[in-house]
Amino acid sequence: MTFDGYIDDLKTKSVAVLGIGVSNLPLVETLLARGCRVTACDRRSMEEMGEDGEKLALMGAELRLGEDYLENLDFDVIFRTPGLLPFEKHLAGAEARGSVITSEMEAFFAVCPCKIIAVTGSDGKTTTTTIISELLKAAGYTVHLGGNIGRPLFSEVPSMGEADYAVLELSSFQLHSMKCRPNVAVITNVSPNHLDKHLDYQDYVNAKSAIFTGQTPDDLLVLNRGDKQTGDYALNAPARLSLFSRGMAVLNGVFSDGACVYYARNGKTEKIMEVSEIKLPGDHNLENYMAAFAATDGLVSGGICRQIARTFAGVEHRLEFVRELRGVTYINDSIGTSPTRTAAGLHAMKTKPILIAGGYDKHIPFDGLGDEICRYCKSVFITGATAALIHKAVTGSKYYDPEKLPVTVTDDFDRAVRAAAASAEAGDIVLLSPACAAFDQFKNFAERGKVFKALVMSLE
């Protein structure tokens, strides 16, 4: 369907948009500007909406604000915000009454004129998505980077060309019940995450699978050979398969033997580069690169792969170097919002770091993280809503030795950062890698990372 055709169809319907945040605000503005009747629904008051609310009202939106914003959803088409999953009772009730439940991202898939490479996973999807974008740009393609990475793309469709590439990061929230067909789908890995929102872990696993269930044999699915979920996904995949693997050769895809990275095409191998050439540290980043190389095989040369791997400095808030002060290195890994991400960050450090962890509770167990902290940290400062849970996991670990691992708990993020810095000596690394979301104290992980960097830069 064309963009204009999609909009023209909406003009004949009543439309509601739920949650006027980063992805949905441009959507509402575009629909209003094109003559659609839109009701903008948000939990916030008009005062809290501020200029955004005033602008939408002036553009002709009907505003439904406050705690009851989900009541009486009697609309033909309802665009949900990613964090509001389709089984929520108000949405489920509306769908039962005949409403079509969709989203900004699902609408984008319906009208996007160019090829789409989409990435999901529990860990590494932001870095992998960004690397794919950098590879394609270096190869001369026009690239539109967006999705969960913070940039909605539906409103930009009129400016896209058929020869362009849209590169998307997709969360389980966006994918849940979504109809989509990316030309290339990538699943970096799957481990328990966002269990505060999903019905259970299987619901989370099923949501991730939506990235490939709409594909055809003409499309490509890239999976992690070492991930436990890969076998089940591969059995149900209609697309061609490409695997990436750290430590095991594959028939088709990309693999590493520990020293080098290789393409594999029908069992024939071609060296891409040496692992030591990759600028970003850690085995997890090796996997991110292999996933990106597999996704762009045939589009990007090995030379460009080497060029980007040697020079790309990484994503903001992902093992980001902040500064060195009096011999102490400060690293911002605020995007480390799950235990597995934090564990990967710990393994990437050249020396045992002083860790700052804790945040919003996503109902993910911390037992394994407790072991990792005991084995790979010099000390740990725990803060946030999950402080007690992480403390219990650390002190309950079979590796815990109070003589070797000082553990400090504080309810204030600022104090945790300053205390960690005060405890550091020349040669130490102070690492913010919370293993949790940021919503207990911050708007999101990016705000938390910026606060951390500001605190670190204020140290004297």
C-alpha positions as a LaTeX table, in Angstrom:
\begin{tabular}{lrrr}
\hline
Residue & $x$ (\AA) & $y$ (\AA) & $z$ (\AA) \\
\hline
Met1 & 0.00 & 0.00 & 0.00 \\
Thr2 & 1.19 & 3.52 & $-0.73$ \\
Phe3 & 1.56 & 6.14 & 1.98 \\
Asp4 & $-1.15$ & 8.31 & 0.41 \\
Gly5 & $-3.47$ & 5.34 & 0.05 \\
Tyr6 & $-3.00$ & 4.42 & 3.69 \\
Ile7 & $-3.78$ & 7.96 & 4.82 \\
Asp8 & $-6.81$ & 8.22 & 2.53 \\
Asp9 & $-8.21$ & 5.05 & 4.07 \\
Leu10 & $-7.75$ & 6.45 & 7.58 \\
Lys11 & $-9.63$ & 9.62 & 6.61 \\
Thr12 & $-12.82$ & 7.56 & 6.42 \\
Lys13 & $-12.35$ & 6.17 & 9.95 \\
Ser14 & $-12.26$ & 7.33 & 13.55 \\
Val15 & $-8.71$ & 7.10 & 14.84 \\
Ala16 & $-7.24$ & 7.08 & 18.34 \\
Val17 & $-3.56$ & 7.25 & 19.26 \\
Leu18 & $-2.69$ & 5.97 & 22.75 \\
Gly19 & 0.34 & 7.46 & 24.47 \\
Ile20 & 1.72 & 10.65 & 22.94 \\
Gly21 & 5.41 & 9.99 & 23.35 \\
Val22 & 8.50 & 9.80 & 21.12 \\
Ser23 & 7.02 & 7.49 & 18.50 \\
Asn24 & 3.40 & 8.63 & 18.53 \\
Leu25 & 3.69 & 12.42 & 18.63 \\
Pro26 & 5.01 & 12.69 & 15.03 \\
Leu27 & 2.36 & 10.14 & 14.01 \\
Val28 & $-0.48$ & 12.27 & 15.39 \\
Glu29 & 0.92 & 15.42 & 13.80 \\
Thr30 & 1.21 & 13.71 & 10.41 \\
Leu31 & $-2.30$ & 12.27 & 10.53 \\
Leu32 & $-3.80$ & 15.62 & 11.53 \\
Ala33 & $-1.86$ & 17.50 & 8.85 \\
Arg34 & $-3.21$ & 15.06 & 6.26 \\
Gly35 & $-6.83$ & 15.57 & 7.29 \\
Cys36 & $-7.50$ & 12.58 & 9.56 \\
Arg37 & $-9.81$ & 12.75 & 12.58 \\
Val38 & $-7.61$ & 11.87 & 15.55 \\
Thr39 & $-8.24$ & 11.52 & 19.27 \\
Ala40 & $-4.94$ & 11.77 & 21.17 \\
Cys41 & $-5.08$ & 9.82 & 24.44 \\
Asp42 & $-2.52$ & 10.15 & 27.21 \\
Arg43 & $-2.31$ & 9.54 & 30.95 \\
Arg44 & $-0.81$ & 12.99 & 31.49 \\
Ser45 & $-2.83$ & 16.15 & 32.14 \\
Met46 & $-2.86$ & 19.13 & 29.77 \\
Glu47 & $-0.45$ & 20.89 & 32.09 \\
Glu48 & 1.91 & 17.91 & 31.99 \\
Met49 & 1.60 & 17.65 & 28.19 \\
Gly50 & 2.68 & 21.29 & 27.92 \\
Glu51 & 3.45 & 22.61 & 24.46 \\
Asp52 & 2.82 & 19.21 & 22.84 \\
Gly53 & $-0.78$ & 19.20 & 24.07 \\
Glu54 & $-1.38$ & 22.80 & 23.05 \\
Lys55 & 0.03 & 22.17 & 19.57 \\
Leu56 & $-2.13$ & 19.10 & 18.99 \\
Ala57 & $-5.24$ & 20.95 & 20.14 \\
Leu58 & $-4.49$ & 23.80 & 17.73 \\
Met59 & $-4.02$ & 21.28 & 14.93 \\
Gly60 & $-7.50$ & 19.90 & 15.58 \\
Ala61 & $-6.90$ & 16.84 & 17.72 \\
Glu62 & $-9.46$ & 15.82 & 20.30 \\
Leu63 & $-7.57$ & 15.29 & 23.54 \\
Arg64 & $-8.48$ & 12.60 & 26.03 \\
Leu65 & $-6.17$ & 13.07 & 29.01 \\
Gly66 & $-5.81$ & 11.81 & 32.57 \\
Glu67 & $-6.03$ & 8.51 & 34.42 \\
Asp68 & $-9.15$ & 7.38 & 32.50 \\
Tyr69 & $-7.63$ & 7.89 & 29.06 \\
Leu70 & $-8.15$ & 4.21 & 28.13 \\
Glu71 & $-11.84$ & 4.09 & 28.99 \\
Asn72 & $-14.46$ & 3.73 & 26.23 \\
Leu73 & $-12.11$ & 3.12 & 23.33 \\
Asp74 & $-14.79$ & 3.22 & 20.66 \\
Phe75 & $-12.72$ & 3.84 & 17.51 \\
Asp76 & $-12.27$ & 2.18 & 14.14 \\
Val77 & $-8.47$ & 2.21 & 14.34 \\
Ile78 & $-6.35$ & 2.42 & 17.49 \\
Phe79 & $-2.60$ & 3.06 & 17.42 \\
Arg80 & $-1.07$ & 1.77 & 20.64 \\
Thr81 & 2.11 & 2.96 & 22.28 \\
Pro82 & 4.81 & 0.21 & 22.37 \\
Gly83 & 4.62 & $-0.20$ & 26.16 \\
Leu84 & 0.87 & $-0.89$ & 26.04 \\
Leu85 & 0.63 & $-4.51$ & 24.91 \\
Pro86 & $-2.40$ & $-5.81$ & 22.98 \\
Phe87 & $-3.65$ & $-8.05$ & 25.80 \\
Glu88 & $-4.22$ & $-5.01$ & 28.08 \\
Lys89 & $-7.89$ & $-5.23$ & 29.04 \\
His90 & $-9.00$ & $-1.96$ & 27.43 \\
Leu91 & $-7.27$ & $-2.80$ & 24.16 \\
Ala92 & $-8.53$ & $-6.37$ & 24.19 \\
Gly93 & $-12.05$ & $-5.10$ & 24.81 \\
Ala94 & $-11.82$ & $-2.62$ & 21.95 \\
Glu95 & $-10.56$ & $-5.30$ & 19.58 \\
Ala96 & $-13.43$ & $-7.59$ & 20.61 \\
Arg97 & $-15.83$ & $-4.78$ & 19.67 \\
Gly98 & $-14.31$ & $-4.49$ & 16.20 \\
Ser99 & $-11.49$ & $-1.94$ & 16.56 \\
Val100 & $-8.31$ & $-2.53$ & 14.57 \\
Ile101 & $-5.31$ & $-2.41$ & 16.94 \\
Thr102 & $-2.11$ & $-1.30$ & 15.26 \\
Ser103 & 0.99 & 0.84 & 15.89 \\
Glu104 & 3.23 & 3.43 & 14.28 \\
Met105 & 5.74 & 0.70 & 13.47 \\
Glu106 & 3.17 & $-1.67$ & 11.96 \\
Ala107 & 1.90 & 1.22 & 9.82 \\
Phe108 & 5.46 & 1.90 & 8.69 \\
Phe109 & 5.88 & $-1.69$ & 7.51 \\
Ala110 & 2.61 & $-1.39$ & 5.57 \\
Val111 & 3.74 & 1.64 & 3.56 \\
Cys112 & 7.57 & 1.58 & 3.51 \\
Pro113 & 8.74 & 1.82 & $-0.14$ \\
Cys114 & 12.26 & 0.52 & 0.46 \\
Lys115 & 13.85 & $-2.68$ & 1.73 \\
Ile116 & 13.89 & $-3.24$ & 5.48 \\
Ile117 & 16.52 & $-4.82$ & 7.72 \\
Ala118 & 15.09 & $-5.34$ & 11.20 \\
Val119 & 16.94 & $-6.34$ & 14.36 \\
Thr120 & 15.63 & $-7.62$ & 17.66 \\
Gly121 & 17.07 & $-9.53$ & 20.62 \\
Ser122 & 17.49 & $-9.31$ & 24.36 \\
Asp123 & 21.00 & $-7.90$ & 24.14 \\
Gly124 & 23.04 & $-6.13$ & 21.50 \\
Lys125 & 20.25 & $-4.99$ & 19.20 \\
Thr126 & 21.10 & $-1.27$ & 19.41 \\
Thr127 & 24.76 & $-1.83$ & 18.59 \\
Thr128 & 23.99 & $-4.37$ & 15.86 \\
Thr129 & 21.38 & $-2.09$ & 14.26 \\
Thr130 & 23.80 & 0.83 & 14.31 \\
Ile131 & 26.64 & $-1.23$ & 12.81 \\
Ile132 & 24.37 & $-2.39$ & 9.97 \\
Ser133 & 23.47 & 1.23 & 9.30 \\
Glu134 & 27.12 & 2.27 & 9.27 \\
Leu135 & 28.06 & $-0.58$ & 6.91 \\
Leu136 & 25.33 & 0.31 & 4.43 \\
Lys137 & 26.11 & 4.03 & 4.53 \\
Ala138 & 29.79 & 3.30 & 3.90 \\
Ala139 & 28.72 & 1.20 & 0.90 \\
Gly140 & 26.88 & 4.21 & $-0.55$ \\
Tyr141 & 23.28 & 3.43 & 0.34 \\
Thr142 & 20.80 & 5.96 & 1.69 \\
Val143 & 19.85 & 4.62 & 5.11 \\
His144 & 16.92 & 5.45 & 7.39 \\
Leu145 & 17.78 & 4.33 & 10.93 \\
Gly146 & 14.89 & 4.13 & 13.37 \\
Gly147 & 12.44 & 2.17 & 15.46 \\
Asn148 & 13.20 & 1.41 & 19.09 \\
Ile149 & 16.52 & 3.21 & 18.67 \\
Gly150 & 14.57 & 6.43 & 19.21 \\
Arg151 & 13.50 & 7.70 & 15.81 \\
Pro152 & 10.01 & 6.99 & 14.42 \\
Leu153 & 9.98 & 6.66 & 10.63 \\
Phe154 & 6.34 & 6.58 & 9.52 \\
Ser155 & 6.22 & 10.35 & 8.99 \\
Glu156 & 9.39 & 10.22 & 6.87 \\
Val157 & 8.05 & 7.70 & 4.35 \\
Pro158 & 7.28 & 10.33 & 1.63 \\
Ser159 & 11.01 & 11.17 & 1.48 \\
Met160 & 12.18 & 7.55 & 1.09 \\
Gly161 & 13.23 & 6.00 & $-2.22$ \\
Glu162 & 12.92 & 2.43 & $-3.45$ \\
Ala163 & 16.69 & 1.98 & $-3.50$ \\
Asp164 & 17.06 & 3.10 & 0.13 \\
Tyr165 & 17.31 & 0.86 & 3.19 \\
Ala166 & 15.35 & 1.21 & 6.41 \\
Val167 & 17.29 & $-0.29$ & 9.31 \\
Leu168 & 15.13 & $-0.87$ & 12.37 \\
Glu169 & 15.69 & $-1.84$ & 15.97 \\
Leu170 & 12.53 & $-3.55$ & 17.22 \\
Ser171 & 11.63 & $-4.32$ & 20.82 \\
Ser172 & 9.39 & $-7.14$ & 22.03 \\
Phe173 & 6.81 & $-4.45$ & 22.84 \\
Gln174 & 6.75 & $-3.25$ & 19.24 \\
Leu175 & 6.76 & $-6.76$ & 17.80 \\
His176 & 4.02 & $-8.20$ & 20.01 \\
Ser177 & 1.16 & $-9.31$ & 17.71 \\
Met178 & 2.56 & $-7.16$ & 14.89 \\
Lys179 & 2.30 & $-8.08$ & 11.22 \\
Cys180 & 5.55 & $-7.31$ & 9.47 \\
Arg181 & 7.82 & $-8.59$ & 6.75 \\
Pro182 & 11.41 & $-7.36$ & 6.87 \\
Asn183 & 13.57 & $-8.38$ & 3.93 \\
Val184 & 16.27 & $-9.27$ & 6.45 \\
Ala185 & 15.46 & $-10.13$ & 10.07 \\
Val186 & 18.12 & $-10.49$ & 12.77 \\
Ile187 & 17.66 & $-11.97$ & 16.26 \\
Thr188 & 20.82 & $-11.38$ & 18.27 \\
Asn189 & 19.85 & $-13.62$ & 21.22 \\
Val190 & 16.93 & $-14.30$ & 23.56 \\
Ser191 & 17.03 & $-14.36$ & 27.36 \\
Pro192 & 14.49 & $-13.37$ & 30.06 \\
Asn193 & 13.65 & $-9.66$ & 29.87 \\
His194 & 10.68 & $-7.33$ & 30.41 \\
Leu195 & 8.86 & $-9.96$ & 32.44 \\
Asp196 & 7.10 & $-7.13$ & 34.28 \\
Lys197 & 5.19 & $-6.43$ & 31.06 \\
His198 & 4.81 & $-9.75$ & 29.27 \\
Leu199 & 2.39 & $-12.46$ & 30.38 \\
Asp200 & 5.34 & $-14.81$ & 30.89 \\
Tyr201 & 8.66 & $-15.72$ & 29.30 \\
Gln202 & 6.99 & $-17.66$ & 26.49 \\
Asp203 & 4.96 & $-14.59$ & 25.60 \\
Tyr204 & 8.25 & $-12.68$ & 25.33 \\
Val205 & 9.77 & $-15.42$ & 23.14 \\
Asn206 & 6.69 & $-15.45$ & 20.91 \\
Ala207 & 6.78 & $-11.67$ & 20.55 \\
Lys208 & 10.34 & $-11.83$ & 19.24 \\
Ser209 & 9.33 & $-14.43$ & 16.65 \\
Ala210 & 6.96 & $-11.95$ & 14.98 \\
Ile211 & 10.02 & $-10.46$ & 13.29 \\
Phe212 & 10.25 & $-13.48$ & 10.95 \\
Thr213 & 6.85 & $-15.22$ & 10.81 \\
Gly214 & 5.67 & $-12.90$ & 8.02 \\
Gln215 & 8.75 & $-13.47$ & 5.88 \\
Thr216 & 8.87 & $-15.53$ & 2.67 \\
Pro217 & 11.56 & $-17.80$ & 1.14 \\
Asp218 & 12.86 & $-14.72$ & $-0.69$ \\
Asp219 & 13.80 & $-13.13$ & 2.64 \\
Leu220 & 16.65 & $-13.79$ & 5.07 \\
Leu221 & 16.66 & $-14.61$ & 8.78 \\
Val222 & 19.91 & $-14.23$ & 10.73 \\
Leu223 & 20.14 & $-16.22$ & 13.98 \\
Asn224 & 22.74 & $-16.79$ & 16.69 \\
Arg225 & 24.08 & $-20.37$ & 16.44 \\
Gly226 & 24.86 & $-20.38$ & 20.15 \\
Asp227 & 21.47 & $-19.19$ & 21.40 \\
Lys228 & 19.10 & $-21.69$ & 23.04 \\
Gln229 & 16.07 & $-20.36$ & 21.16 \\
Thr230 & 17.60 & $-20.61$ & 17.70 \\
Gly231 & 16.56 & $-24.22$ & 17.06 \\
Asp232 & 12.86 & $-23.53$ & 17.63 \\
Tyr233 & 12.96 & $-20.32$ & 15.63 \\
Ala234 & 14.75 & $-22.04$ & 12.73 \\
Leu235 & 12.14 & $-24.81$ & 12.58 \\
Asn236 & 9.36 & $-22.25$ & 12.13 \\
Ala237 & 11.16 & $-19.83$ & 9.82 \\
Pro238 & 9.81 & $-19.46$ & 6.27 \\
Ala239 & 12.88 & $-17.48$ & 5.15 \\
Arg240 & 16.39 & $-18.54$ & 4.19 \\
Leu241 & 18.64 & $-18.98$ & 7.22 \\
Ser242 & 22.01 & $-17.44$ & 7.95 \\
Leu243 & 23.78 & $-18.20$ & 11.23 \\
Phe244 & 26.49 & $-16.38$ & 13.11 \\
Ser245 & 28.65 & $-18.24$ & 15.58 \\
Arg246 & 31.47 & $-17.55$ & 17.98 \\
Gly247 & 33.64 & $-20.67$ & 18.10 \\
Met248 & 31.82 & $-22.99$ & 15.69 \\
Ala249 & 31.89 & $-23.06$ & 11.89 \\
Val250 & 28.56 & $-22.71$ & 10.07 \\
Leu251 & 27.47 & $-23.73$ & 6.57 \\
Asn252 & 25.95 & $-20.33$ & 5.70 \\
Gly253 & 26.56 & $-17.14$ & 7.62 \\
Val254 & 29.48 & $-15.69$ & 9.57 \\
Phe255 & 31.64 & $-17.34$ & 12.22 \\
Ser256 & 34.80 & $-16.83$ & 14.23 \\
Asp257 & 37.43 & $-19.32$ & 15.33 \\
Gly258 & 38.62 & $-16.92$ & 18.01 \\
Ala259 & 41.36 & $-15.41$ & 15.88 \\
Cys260 & 39.56 & $-14.46$ & 12.67 \\
Val261 & 36.06 & $-13.77$ & 11.33 \\
Tyr262 & 34.87 & $-15.58$ & 8.20 \\
Tyr263 & 31.99 & $-15.56$ & 5.75 \\
Ala264 & 30.54 & $-19.04$ & 5.10 \\
Arg265 & 28.65 & $-19.63$ & 1.87 \\
Asn266 & 27.52 & $-23.20$ & 1.18 \\
Gly267 & 30.41 & $-24.47$ & 3.27 \\
Lys268 & 33.07 & $-22.38$ & 1.51 \\
Thr269 & 34.81 & $-19.84$ & 3.75 \\
Glu270 & 36.27 & $-16.40$ & 3.11 \\
Lys271 & 38.26 & $-14.49$ & 5.72 \\
Ile272 & 36.82 & $-11.08$ & 6.56 \\
Met273 & 39.22 & $-9.86$ & 9.24 \\
Glu274 & 41.11 & $-10.67$ & 12.40 \\
Val275 & 39.17 & $-10.40$ & 15.66 \\
Ser276 & 41.88 & $-8.13$ & 17.08 \\
Glu277 & 41.02 & $-5.50$ & 14.48 \\
Ile278 & 37.57 & $-4.85$ & 16.00 \\
Lys279 & 37.71 & $-1.59$ & 17.95 \\
Leu280 & 34.80 & $-2.34$ & 20.30 \\
Pro281 & 35.89 & $-4.64$ & 23.15 \\
Gly282 & 34.25 & $-7.85$ & 24.28 \\
Asp283 & 32.94 & $-11.12$ & 22.88 \\
His284 & 29.42 & $-9.65$ & 22.77 \\
Asn285 & 30.61 & $-7.01$ & 20.30 \\
Leu286 & 32.27 & $-9.70$ & 18.20 \\
Glu287 & 28.83 & $-11.33$ & 17.99 \\
Asn288 & 27.20 & $-8.00$ & 17.15 \\
Tyr289 & 29.61 & $-7.55$ & 14.26 \\
Met290 & 29.10 & $-11.08$ & 12.98 \\
Ala291 & 25.32 & $-10.58$ & 13.02 \\
Ala292 & 25.73 & $-7.32$ & 11.09 \\
Phe293 & 28.12 & $-8.91$ & 8.58 \\
Ala294 & 25.67 & $-11.78$ & 7.99 \\
Ala295 & 22.76 & $-9.35$ & 7.53 \\
Thr296 & 24.64 & $-7.33$ & 4.90 \\
Asp297 & 26.43 & $-10.12$ & 3.04 \\
Gly298 & 26.06 & $-9.39$ & $-0.67$ \\
Leu299 & 25.42 & $-5.70$ & $-0.01$ \\
Val300 & 28.69 & $-4.72$ & 1.66 \\
Ser301 & 32.25 & $-5.76$ & 0.83 \\
Gly302 & 34.70 & $-7.32$ & 3.23 \\
Gly303 & 36.81 & $-4.19$ & 2.92 \\
Ile304 & 33.98 & $-2.01$ & 4.22 \\
Cys305 & 33.39 & $-4.51$ & 7.04 \\
Arg306 & 37.01 & $-4.10$ & 8.09 \\
Gln307 & 36.85 & $-0.31$ & 7.76 \\
Ile308 & 33.83 & 0.06 & 10.05 \\
Ala309 & 35.04 & $-2.52$ & 12.57 \\
Arg310 & 38.37 & $-0.72$ & 12.90 \\
Thr311 & 36.89 & 2.75 & 13.35 \\
Phe312 & 33.36 & 2.59 & 14.81 \\
Ala313 & 33.55 & 3.84 & 18.42 \\
Gly314 & 30.21 & 2.45 & 19.55 \\
Val315 & 26.77 & 3.62 & 20.64 \\
Glu316 & 26.24 & 6.28 & 23.28 \\
His317 & 25.59 & 4.72 & 26.71 \\
Arg318 & 26.98 & 1.32 & 25.60 \\
Leu319 & 30.40 & 0.83 & 27.24 \\
Glu320 & 31.03 & 4.49 & 26.45 \\
Phe321 & 34.29 & 5.99 & 27.65 \\
Val322 & 33.48 & 9.12 & 29.68 \\
Arg323 & 36.81 & 10.33 & 31.02 \\
Glu324 & 39.99 & 9.40 & 32.84 \\
Leu325 & 40.65 & 11.30 & 36.08 \\
Arg326 & 43.73 & 10.72 & 38.20 \\
Gly327 & 44.26 & 7.35 & 36.54 \\
Val328 & 40.66 & 6.19 & 37.04 \\
Thr329 & 38.63 & 5.33 & 33.91 \\
Tyr330 & 34.87 & 5.97 & 33.91 \\
Ile331 & 32.63 & 3.91 & 31.60 \\
Asn332 & 28.95 & 4.56 & 30.90 \\
Asp333 & 26.97 & 1.40 & 30.12 \\
Ser334 & 23.53 & 2.73 & 31.07 \\
Ile335 & 22.01 & 0.79 & 28.18 \\
Gly336 & 22.94 & $-2.35$ & 30.12 \\
Thr337 & 19.36 & $-2.85$ & 31.28 \\
Ser338 & 19.42 & $-6.63$ & 31.81 \\
Pro339 & 21.66 & $-8.99$ & 33.81 \\
Thr340 & 23.06 & $-10.55$ & 30.63 \\
Arg341 & 24.03 & $-7.15$ & 29.23 \\
Thr342 & 25.82 & $-6.24$ & 32.43 \\
Ala343 & 27.59 & $-9.61$ & 32.51 \\
Ala344 & 28.81 & $-9.00$ & 28.96 \\
Gly345 & 30.08 & $-5.59$ & 30.00 \\
Leu346 & 31.97 & $-7.05$ & 32.95 \\
His347 & 33.64 & $-9.60$ & 30.67 \\
Ala348 & 34.73 & $-6.81$ & 28.32 \\
Met349 & 36.69 & $-4.95$ & 31.02 \\
Lys350 & 40.48 & $-5.26$ & 31.08 \\
Thr351 & 40.51 & $-5.26$ & 34.88 \\
Lys352 & 37.92 & $-5.93$ & 37.55 \\
Pro353 & 35.73 & $-2.80$ & 37.68 \\
Ile354 & 34.01 & $-0.95$ & 40.48 \\
Leu355 & 30.42 & $-1.58$ & 39.43 \\
Ile356 & 27.38 & 0.68 & 39.91 \\
Ala357 & 24.19 & $-1.36$ & 39.47 \\
Gly358 & 20.47 & $-1.34$ & 40.21 \\
Gly359 & 17.31 & 0.33 & 38.96 \\
Tyr360 & 13.74 & $-0.45$ & 37.95 \\
Asp361 & 12.48 & $-3.98$ & 38.63 \\
Lys362 & 11.58 & $-5.87$ & 35.41 \\
His363 & 11.02 & $-9.08$ & 37.42 \\
Ile364 & 14.14 & $-10.74$ & 36.04 \\
Pro365 & 16.10 & $-13.02$ & 38.41 \\
Phe366 & 19.54 & $-11.76$ & 39.47 \\
Asp367 & 21.04 & $-15.04$ & 40.71 \\
Gly368 & 23.36 & $-15.43$ & 37.73 \\
Leu369 & 24.34 & $-11.78$ & 37.90 \\
Gly370 & 25.27 & $-12.23$ & 41.55 \\
Asp371 & 27.80 & $-14.87$ & 40.53 \\
Glu372 & 29.18 & $-12.65$ & 37.76 \\
Ile373 & 29.60 & $-9.68$ & 40.12 \\
Cys374 & 31.41 & $-11.82$ & 42.68 \\
Arg375 & 33.77 & $-13.24$ & 40.08 \\
Tyr376 & 34.45 & $-10.16$ & 37.95 \\
Cys377 & 34.11 & $-7.03$ & 40.14 \\
Lys378 & 36.51 & $-5.32$ & 42.51 \\
Ser379 & 33.56 & $-3.82$ & 44.43 \\
Val380 & 29.91 & $-2.99$ & 43.82 \\
Phe381 & 27.68 & $-0.05$ & 44.66 \\
Ile382 & 23.98 & $-0.92$ & 44.45 \\
Thr383 & 21.14 & 1.57 & 44.22 \\
Gly384 & 17.58 & 1.88 & 42.97 \\
Ala385 & 14.42 & $-0.17$ & 43.36 \\
Thr386 & 16.24 & $-3.47$ & 42.85 \\
Ala387 & 19.00 & $-2.78$ & 45.38 \\
Ala388 & 17.76 & $-5.37$ & 47.90 \\
Leu389 & 17.32 & $-8.03$ & 45.20 \\
Ile390 & 20.79 & $-7.55$ & 43.73 \\
His391 & 22.33 & $-7.40$ & 47.21 \\
Lys392 & 20.68 & $-10.73$ & 48.06 \\
Ala393 & 21.91 & $-12.28$ & 44.81 \\
Val394 & 25.49 & $-11.12$ & 45.44 \\
Thr395 & 25.75 & $-12.07$ & 49.09 \\
Gly396 & 23.97 & $-15.37$ & 48.42 \\
Ser397 & 26.33 & $-16.39$ & 45.64 \\
Lys398 & 28.63 & $-19.35$ & 46.23 \\
Tyr399 & 31.46 & $-17.09$ & 45.01 \\
Tyr400 & 30.80 & $-14.32$ & 47.54 \\
Asp401 & 33.68 & $-13.45$ & 49.86 \\
Pro402 & 33.08 & $-10.31$ & 51.96 \\
Glu403 & 36.84 & $-9.93$ & 52.41 \\
Lys404 & 37.36 & $-9.66$ & 48.65 \\
Leu405 & 34.21 & $-7.93$ & 47.44 \\
Pro406 & 33.00 & $-4.80$ & 49.27 \\
Val407 & 29.26 & $-4.27$ & 48.74 \\
Thr408 & 27.65 & $-0.87$ & 49.37 \\
Val409 & 23.92 & $-0.14$ & 49.15 \\
Thr410 & 22.54 & 3.39 & 48.85 \\
Asp411 & 19.10 & 4.67 & 47.89 \\
Asp412 & 20.50 & 7.66 & 45.98 \\
Phe413 & 22.07 & 7.43 & 42.51 \\
Asp414 & 24.17 & 10.56 & 42.97 \\
Arg415 & 25.64 & 9.23 & 46.23 \\
Ala416 & 26.35 & 5.86 & 44.64 \\
Val417 & 28.34 & 7.44 & 41.82 \\
Arg418 & 30.29 & 9.75 & 44.11 \\
Ala419 & 31.00 & 6.96 & 46.59 \\
Ala420 & 32.23 & 4.67 & 43.82 \\
Ala421 & 34.50 & 7.44 & 42.52 \\
Ala422 & 35.83 & 8.18 & 46.02 \\
Ser423 & 36.76 & 4.51 & 46.47 \\
Ala424 & 38.68 & 4.29 & 43.19 \\
Glu425 & 42.45 & 4.27 & 42.87 \\
Ala426 & 44.70 & 4.87 & 39.87 \\
Gly427 & 44.28 & 2.00 & 37.42 \\
Asp428 & 40.66 & 1.31 & 38.44 \\
Ile429 & 37.59 & 1.33 & 36.21 \\
Val430 & 34.29 & 2.74 & 37.49 \\
Leu431 & 31.54 & 1.12 & 35.43 \\
Leu432 & 27.88 & 2.10 & 35.39 \\
Ser433 & 26.07 & $-1.01$ & 34.12 \\
Pro434 & 22.79 & $-1.20$ & 36.04 \\
Ala435 & 21.37 & $-4.56$ & 34.82 \\
Cys436 & 17.97 & $-2.86$ & 35.15 \\
Ala437 & 15.79 & $-0.33$ & 33.41 \\
Ala438 & 15.90 & 3.27 & 34.63 \\
Phe439 & 12.23 & 4.03 & 35.24 \\
Asp440 & 12.46 & 4.04 & 39.04 \\
Gln441 & 14.50 & 7.27 & 39.02 \\
Phe442 & 14.83 & 8.43 & 35.40 \\
Lys443 & 12.80 & 8.88 & 32.23 \\
Asn444 & 14.87 & 6.23 & 30.44 \\
Phe445 & 18.36 & 4.72 & 30.23 \\
Ala446 & 19.59 & 7.66 & 28.12 \\
Glu447 & 18.69 & 10.19 & 30.80 \\
Arg448 & 20.38 & 8.02 & 33.42 \\
Gly449 & 23.51 & 7.82 & 31.27 \\
Lys450 & 23.59 & 11.58 & 30.76 \\
Val451 & 23.21 & 12.17 & 34.51 \\
Phe452 & 26.06 & 9.74 & 35.16 \\
Lys453 & 28.30 & 11.49 & 32.64 \\
Ala454 & 27.48 & 14.89 & 34.11 \\
Leu455 & 28.33 & 13.64 & 37.60 \\
Val456 & 31.59 & 12.15 & 36.39 \\
Met457 & 32.56 & 15.32 & 34.53 \\
Ser458 & 31.90 & 17.35 & 37.70 \\
Leu459 & 34.40 & 15.35 & 39.73 \\
Glu460 & 37.58 & 17.21 & 40.61 \\
\hline
\end{tabular}
